[in-house]
Amino acid sequence: MGLIGEVLMLPFAPVRGGAWAIRQVLHEAERIYYDPATVRAELKRLEEQLEAGEITEEEFDRREDELLDRLETTMRSGDTTGNGT
């Protein structure tokens, strides 16, 4: 884009910057959501809730399936950093 194009697009700079920031936040949230270490920690917490009687067996099974699906998605994508952050 040339100088004239940049000048014409200048009023939209805050919108473009805001969209970039939103994309960065979304990317980071997805990275944390699918991080294997995060999923494993949630599985452990879920098991503790079951053992403490805080959730039913049915609730445990449903939520465990969701977590295992997330873990499988991560493993298929090849992103197995597992650093938990």
C-alpha positions as CSV (number, residue, x, y, z in Angstrom):
1,M,0.0,0.0,0.0
2,G,1.4,3.3,-1.0
3,L,1.6,6.6,0.9
4,I,-1.8,7.8,-0.3
5,G,-3.4,4.5,0.8
6,E,-1.8,4.8,4.2
7,V,-3.0,8.4,4.6
8,L,-6.5,7.4,3.5
9,M,-6.6,4.4,5.9
10,L,-5.3,6.5,8.9
11,P,-8.7,7.1,10.4
12,F,-9.2,3.3,10.6
13,A,-5.9,2.7,12.5
14,P,-7.6,2.4,15.9
15,V,-10.0,-0.2,14.5
16,R,-7.2,-2.2,12.9
17,G,-5.2,-2.0,16.2
18,G,-8.2,-3.1,18.2
19,A,-8.8,-6.0,15.9
20,W,-5.2,-7.1,16.2
21,A,-5.4,-7.0,20.0
22,I,-8.6,-9.1,20.0
23,R,-6.9,-11.7,17.7
24,Q,-3.9,-11.9,20.0
25,V,-6.1,-12.4,23.1
26,L,-8.1,-15.0,21.3
27,H,-5.0,-16.9,20.2
28,E,-3.6,-16.9,23.7
29,A,-6.9,-18.1,25.2
30,E,-7.1,-20.9,22.7
31,R,-3.5,-21.9,23.5
32,I,-4.2,-22.1,27.2
33,Y,-7.5,-23.9,26.6
34,Y,-5.9,-26.6,24.6
35,D,-2.6,-26.9,26.5
36,P,-2.1,-30.5,27.6
37,A,-0.9,-29.5,31.0
38,T,-4.0,-27.4,31.6
39,V,-6.3,-30.2,30.5
40,R,-4.5,-32.8,32.7
41,A,-4.8,-30.4,35.7
42,E,-8.5,-30.0,35.0
43,L,-8.8,-33.8,34.8
44,K,-7.1,-34.2,38.2
45,R,-9.4,-31.6,39.7
46,L,-12.4,-33.3,38.3
47,E,-11.4,-36.6,39.8
48,E,-10.9,-34.9,43.2
49,Q,-14.4,-33.4,42.9
50,L,-15.8,-36.9,42.2
51,E,-14.0,-38.4,45.2
52,A,-15.1,-35.6,47.5
53,G,-18.7,-36.2,46.4
54,E,-19.0,-32.7,44.9
55,I,-20.2,-34.0,41.5
56,T,-22.1,-37.1,40.4
57,E,-20.7,-40.0,38.3
58,E,-22.7,-38.8,35.3
59,E,-21.4,-35.2,35.6
60,F,-17.9,-36.6,35.9
61,D,-18.3,-38.8,32.8
62,R,-19.7,-35.9,30.8
63,R,-17.0,-33.4,31.8
64,E,-14.2,-36.1,31.5
65,D,-15.3,-36.7,27.9
66,E,-15.1,-33.0,27.1
67,L,-11.6,-32.8,28.5
68,L,-10.4,-35.9,26.7
69,D,-11.8,-34.5,23.5
70,R,-9.7,-31.3,24.1
71,L,-6.6,-33.4,24.8
72,E,-7.2,-35.4,21.7
73,T,-7.6,-32.3,19.6
74,T,-4.3,-31.0,20.9
75,M,-2.5,-34.3,20.2
76,R,-3.8,-34.4,16.6
77,S,-2.7,-30.8,15.9
78,G,0.8,-31.7,17.0
79,D,1.0,-28.9,19.6
80,T,2.2,-30.9,22.7
81,T,4.2,-28.3,24.5
82,G,2.5,-29.0,27.8
83,N,4.1,-26.1,29.6
84,G,0.8,-25.3,31.5
85,T,0.8,-21.5,30.8
